[in-house]
Amino acid sequence: MQLRYLKTVLPPGDGLQKVTSLCWAANNSKMAAVTTDKVVYLFDDNGERKDKFKTKPADASGSANYIVRAMAFSPDSTKLAIAQSDNIVFIYRLGESWTDKKSICNKFLQSSPITCMIWPRGRDDVVFGLADGKVKLGMLKTGKAYTLYAHPDSSYVVSLAASPNGQAVVCGHIDGAIYRFTFPQEEGGAGLSSSQLVQHSSVPYALGWGACIAAAGNDNRVVFYDTNGRELQVFDYSNDEAVREFTSCSFNPSGDTAAFGSYNRFYIYTLNATRKAWEQIFTLPLP
């Protein structure tokens, strides 16, 4: 796997405008980006900006003092979920073409700020975490949100990742706990099951699921776990003063390569099929 710079799709602004979320559509036809200006920018697969729209506050007559915490496209790439710090998730219908009219088709108002969100593969509902330690399922068919589980100590939810088949989710909390829960195999089947997978050594801000589950945080350790929480491999950078905390993780579609993001570098790992072990293949410094 190689990473190389292609182009700048969103030029820097005059002031501080942190990019708070980025996501690609499942069919690779669209990319969405949003900054602290609360405007969502939509790009095509060549990185050309095709559209933009301003997000809305939870209370139309209230303050716009919020940020977009996370975004996720639906599996069919026609909808975009937007999770906001003012306690709401909006689902926008974008359509298939750039000329289709955009509209809000669902919204899930909560009693606590939304902190992270994913849209698992093959599902018509979104999963989002809250600052009060709850993980919820927003069902588009019913327009209602249900609690999947609540952390016993109300520990802030920091990260979410879905299994490659979309049938299970792992969730990281600020106390280091990582929980796993699975969906019923079919509609109307047995209920959801959840349990603590592992107690990670730090806050698992970076969490991903591919060929295995990977987590990293502010102790500068990248850890690969199996689906039962058994530690498979550790890359420990705690004695390297040049390494900063890890904040994001993503696997490639086949699940055998993982990219971790830190303050100023990408770290790329690949699974050696012969040795059945993960290897760091390179780091990419960022300017």
Secondary structure, DSSP 8 states (H G I E B T S, - for coil): --------SS---SS---EEEEEE-TTSS-EEEEETT-EEEEE-TTS-EEEEEE---SSTTS-----EEEEEE-TTSSEEEEEETTTEEEEEE--SSTTS--EEEEEEE-SS-EEEEE--TT-SEEEEEETTSEEEEEETTTTEEEEEEE-TT---EEEEEE-TTSSEEEEEETTSEEEEEE--SSTTSS--EEEEEEE-SS---EEEESSSEEEE-TT-EEEEE-TTS-EEEEEE-TT-TT---EEEEEE-TTSSEEEEEESSEEEEEEEETTTTEEEEEEEEE--
